[in-house]
Amino acid sequence: MEQLIIAGKNNAMTNSPIFVTGTYRSGTTLVTRMLNNHPDLWVTFDSVHFLRHYFDRYNPIEDLENVHSLLIAAKGQILSRLDLDIKPTELIDSMIRKYGLGRLSYGHIYDDLMRSLAVQQKPRFQRWGEKTVLSWLAIPSFLSMFNGGKVITVYRDPRDVMSSFKKLTTAPAPGYLNTAFVALDCFNSIQLNERRFSPKNFMTVNYESLVRNPKEVCMSVCDFIELDFVPEMLDVNVFKDKTGRSRWNGNSAFHGDFTEITAKGIGNWEKELTRWEVGFLERIAGEKMREFGYLTRDLKLDSTERAMLDEAIVQPCIRDKFEWWRETGRGFQGFSTEKFSPEMSTPVI
């Protein structure tokens, strides 16, 4: 497969937004808080979700009524999550003046919407970014809108992802086992995107490396997004929450106040997951885990453990994804509560 070259020398960096994705509980929010501490960047998380909620859902987007409907829908979510307001009519008028009547695109709307929010929290920002987990299938759409865009996929040991998600999720058990399919799909997407896109547009961040060597990894991210590293990016005492008004105190499933970037979350799975849960996850994603440098246990389950696993995989929240994996070897980009669809699965290269 030939590598798709997206970034060009003439792209203005002010039109080079950043998109962060990965599995849940993998350190994506931590990455956004580091980025947001840069004086030139405004990077939000779990708030707008333009690619998930609005992209390609209001066609034909050249129709001003559809643009207005999109912005009205976004207005409610943004107000509830960011406590920021937007004025749809004023935004539309501004875009028409800039781009022309009947020439609006999703890229225009996404960019202007995010800029209208960024300036309210950080008036001197230069570039914006946002994070949406479980959205690697949307990366081609993001880069089609912004040919100078920067995409970061964060990945972590799936066993630690599962143990953290198991503790925090409100979804009925055994929905947390969905992590196995999510991790597999994330790994598959990384391998595909590393071949599909230029390294000027796409990079990965390994959670374990990030928390063990935060300065080194943060400097690497800065090189990728073409900004100078500033020490404030690692100052957790001034990390902001999504509203920009309060300190972000971390979101660890196992540790309290967030006072430093630490590696103490690595390996929690060894005391939090049962043998059959580890066995299930490694059965689904073990091969890819090894390709990404994670050692697997290759556990031999006893009859009781196998019975518990067999009972779990026939549950509605797991069954369809398990059958899909058994037939195709592919994973799933979605939460356990989402209905399975083959379109939510990354092809295997």
C-alpha positions in Angstrom: 0.0 0.0 0.0 1.4 3.4 -1.0 1.7 6.0 1.7 -0.7 8.8 1.3 1.1 12.1 1.5 -1.2 14.7 3.1 0.9 17.5 4.6 2.4 20.0 2.3 5.0 22.7 2.8 2.6 25.5 2.0 0.0 24.7 4.6 -0.3 27.4 7.2 0.1 26.0 10.7 -2.9 28.0 11.9 -4.9 25.6 9.8 -3.3 22.6 11.3 -5.7 21.3 14.0 -4.9 18.4 16.2 -7.1 15.3 16.6 -6.4 12.9 19.5 -8.0 9.4 19.7 -7.3 6.0 21.1 -9.1 3.5 23.4 -10.8 4.7 26.5 -8.6 4.7 29.7 -5.4 4.9 27.6 -4.1 8.4 28.5 -5.8 10.4 25.8 -7.0 13.1 28.2 -3.5 13.4 29.7 -2.1 14.1 26.3 -4.7 16.8 25.7 -4.0 18.5 29.0 -0.3 18.6 28.1 -1.1 20.1 24.7 -3.6 22.6 26.2 -0.9 23.9 28.5 1.0 25.2 25.4 0.3 28.9 25.1 -0.5 28.6 21.4 -2.9 25.6 21.7 -6.5 25.2 22.8 -7.3 21.5 23.0 -10.6 20.2 24.4 -11.8 16.7 25.3 -15.1 14.9 25.6 -17.0 18.0 24.5 -17.7 18.7 20.8 -17.1 15.4 19.2 -17.6 16.8 15.7 -16.6 13.7 13.8 -18.8 11.5 16.0 -22.0 13.6 16.1 -22.0 15.9 13.1 -19.7 15.0 10.2 -21.6 13.7 7.2 -24.9 13.7 9.1 -26.4 17.0 7.7 -26.2 16.5 3.9 -26.2 18.3 1.7 -24.1 20.5 3.9 -24.1 23.3 1.3 -27.8 23.9 2.3 -27.9 26.6 4.9 -30.8 25.0 6.7 -28.6 21.9 7.3 -25.8 24.0 8.5 -28.1 25.8 10.9 -29.5 22.5 12.1 -26.0 21.2 12.7 -25.0 24.2 14.7 -28.2 24.2 16.8 -27.5 20.6 17.7 -23.9 21.4 18.6 -25.0 24.5 20.6 -26.9 22.4 23.2 -24.1 19.9 23.7 -21.4 22.5 23.9 -23.3 24.5 26.4 -23.8 21.5 28.7 -20.3 20.2 28.4 -18.1 23.3 28.1 -20.5 26.0 29.4 -19.7 28.0 26.3 -22.2 29.5 23.9 -22.3 29.8 20.1 -24.4 32.0 17.9 -25.4 29.9 14.9 -26.7 32.7 12.7 -23.6 34.9 13.3 -21.3 31.9 12.6 -23.1 31.2 9.3 -23.0 34.8 8.2 -19.2 34.9 9.0 -18.6 31.7 7.0 -20.6 32.9 4.0 -18.5 36.1 4.0 -15.3 34.0 4.1 -16.1 31.1 1.9 -19.0 32.2 -0.3 -22.7 31.3 -0.4 -23.3 27.7 -1.3 -19.7 26.7 -0.8 -19.6 25.7 2.9 -18.1 22.4 3.8 -17.8 20.3 6.9 -14.2 21.4 7.2 -15.2 25.1 7.2 -17.9 24.5 9.8 -15.7 22.4 12.0 -12.8 24.9 11.9 -14.9 28.0 12.5 -16.9 26.3 15.3 -13.8 25.3 17.1 -12.2 28.7 16.7 -15.3 30.4 18.1 -15.0 28.2 21.2 -11.3 28.4 21.6 -11.2 32.2 21.6 -13.7 32.3 24.5 -11.3 30.2 26.7 -7.9 31.2 25.3 -8.1 34.5 23.3 -4.5 34.3 22.1 -4.6 30.7 20.9 -3.2 29.9 17.4 -4.4 26.4 16.8 -7.1 24.1 18.2 -7.5 20.4 18.8 -10.0 18.0 20.3 -10.0 14.4 21.6 -12.6 11.8 20.9 -11.9 8.2 22.0 -12.9 5.2 19.8 -12.7 7.4 16.6 -9.8 6.1 14.6 -12.1 5.2 11.8 -12.8 8.9 11.4 -9.1 9.8 10.9 -9.3 9.8 7.1 -12.3 12.2 7.3 -10.4 14.5 9.6 -7.4 14.6 7.3 -9.6 15.1 4.2 -10.9 18.3 5.8 -7.5 19.5 7.0 -4.6 18.5 4.8 -2.2 19.9 7.3 -3.9 18.2 10.3 -2.1 16.3 13.0 -3.5 13.1 14.3 -2.3 11.3 17.5 -3.4 7.9 18.4 -2.6 6.8 22.0 -2.4 3.2 23.0 -1.8 1.3 26.2 -1.5 -2.3 27.5 -5.1 -3.5 26.9 -5.0 -5.4 30.2 -4.6 -2.1 32.1 -7.2 -0.5 29.9 -9.6 -3.3 30.8 -8.9 -3.2 34.5 -9.4 0.5 34.6 -12.6 0.4 32.5 -14.0 -2.5 34.6 -13.7 -0.4 37.7 -15.2 2.8 36.3 -17.9 1.7 33.7 -21.6 1.9 34.5 -22.4 -0.5 31.7 -23.7 -3.9 32.8 -21.1 -6.7 33.1 -19.6 -8.3 31.3 -19.5 -5.3 28.9 -16.0 -4.4 30.0 -14.8 -7.4 28.1 -15.5 -5.4 25.0 -12.1 -3.9 25.6 -10.5 -6.9 23.9 -12.2 -6.1 20.6 -11.6 -2.3 21.0 -7.9 -2.9 21.7 -7.5 -5.2 18.7 -9.2 -2.7 16.4 -7.0 0.1 17.7 -3.9 -1.8 17.0 -5.1 -2.7 13.5 -5.9 0.9 12.8 -2.5 2.1 13.9 -0.8 -0.4 11.6 -3.1 0.6 8.7 -2.7 4.4 9.3 1.1 4.2 9.6 1.1 2.9 6.0 -1.7 5.1 4.8 -0.6 8.5 6.1 2.5 10.6 6.1 4.5 10.8 9.4 3.9 14.5 9.1 0.2 13.8 9.7 0.0 10.7 11.9 1.9 9.6 15.0 1.3 7.3 18.0 1.9 7.8 21.6 2.6 4.8 23.9 1.1 5.4 27.4 3.8 3.5 29.2 6.5 5.6 27.5 4.5 8.8 28.2 4.3 8.3 32.0 7.8 6.9 32.3 9.4 9.6 30.2 6.9 12.5 30.0 9.4 15.2 28.9 10.9 13.0 26.2 7.6 12.0 24.8 6.1 15.5 25.0 9.1 16.9 23.1 8.5 14.3 20.4 4.8 15.3 20.2 5.9 18.9 19.9 8.3 18.0 17.0 5.3 16.3 15.3 2.9 19.2 15.7 5.7 21.7 14.8 5.7 23.7 18.0 8.5 24.4 20.5 8.3 22.5 23.7 7.6 24.6 26.8 8.1 23.3 30.4 4.5 24.4 31.3 3.3 21.5 29.3 4.3 19.2 32.1 3.1 21.3 35.0 0.2 19.3 36.3 -0.6 22.0 38.8 -2.0 24.2 36.1 -3.7 21.6 34.0 -7.3 22.8 33.3 -10.5 20.9 33.1 -12.7 21.2 29.9 -14.3 24.4 31.1 -11.0 26.1 31.5 -11.9 27.4 34.9 -10.9 24.6 37.3 -7.9 22.4 37.7 -8.0 19.0 36.1 -7.3 16.6 38.9 -6.8 13.5 36.7 -9.1 10.6 36.1 -7.3 7.6 37.4 -9.5 4.6 38.3 -7.1 3.5 41.1 -5.3 6.6 42.5 -6.4 9.8 44.2 -5.3 13.3 43.7 -3.3 14.0 40.6 0.0 15.6 41.7 2.5 14.3 39.2 2.8 12.2 36.0 3.6 8.8 37.3 4.0 5.2 36.1 2.3 3.7 39.1 -0.8 2.9 37.0 1.2 0.4 34.9 0.5 -3.2 35.7 -2.6 -2.7 37.9 -4.3 -5.4 35.8 -2.2 -8.1 37.6 -4.2 -7.6 40.8 -7.4 -6.4 39.3 -8.3 -8.9 36.6 -9.1 -12.6 37.0 -7.2 -15.2 35.1 -10.1 -16.0 32.8 -10.5 -12.2 32.0 -6.8 -12.0 31.1 -7.1 -15.3 29.1 -10.1 -13.9 27.2 -8.4 -10.6 26.3 -5.2 -12.3 25.2 -7.1 -14.8 23.1 -8.6 -11.9 21.2 -5.8 -9.4 21.1 -2.7 -11.3 22.2 -1.0 -11.5 18.8 -1.3 -7.8 18.2 -0.2 -7.1 21.8 3.0 -9.0 21.1 3.5 -7.0 17.9 3.3 -3.8 20.0 5.8 -5.1 22.6 3.5 -6.4 25.3 4.4 -9.7 26.8 1.4 -12.1 27.1 0.8 -14.8 29.7 -0.8 -17.5 27.4 -2.7 -18.8 30.4 -4.1 -22.3 30.5 -7.5 -22.0 32.1 -9.0 -24.7 34.3 -12.6 -26.0 33.8 -14.1 -23.5 36.2 -12.4 -20.6 34.5 -13.4 -21.8 31.0 -17.0 -22.1 32.1 -17.0 -18.5 33.3 -15.5 -17.4 30.0 -18.0 -19.4 28.0 -20.8 -17.9 29.9 -19.5 -14.4 29.2 -19.1 -14.7 25.5 -22.7 -15.6 24.9 -24.0 -12.4 26.5 -25.6 -10.0 24.1 -23.0 -7.2 24.7 -20.2 -9.6 23.6 -21.7 -12.3 21.4 -21.9 -10.5 18.1 -18.4 -9.1 18.4 -17.0 -12.4 19.4 -18.6 -14.1 16.4 -17.3 -11.4 14.1 -13.8 -11.8 15.5 -13.9 -15.6 15.1 -15.0 -15.2 11.5 -12.7 -12.4 10.4 -10.0 -11.9 13.1 -11.1 -8.2 13.3 -12.0 -6.0 16.2 -14.6 -3.3 16.9 -14.5 0.4 17.4 -17.3 1.1 19.8 -18.6 0.8 23.4 -20.2 -2.4 24.6 -23.6 -0.7 24.6 -23.4 0.2 20.9 -25.0 -2.1 18.4 -22.4 -4.1 16.4 -21.8 -3.2 12.7 -19.1 -4.5 10.4 -18.6 -0.8 9.4 -17.2 -0.2 12.9 -14.3 -2.5 12.3 -10.8 -1.7 10.9 -9.7 -3.9 7.9 -6.7 -6.1 8.6 -3.7 -5.3 6.4 
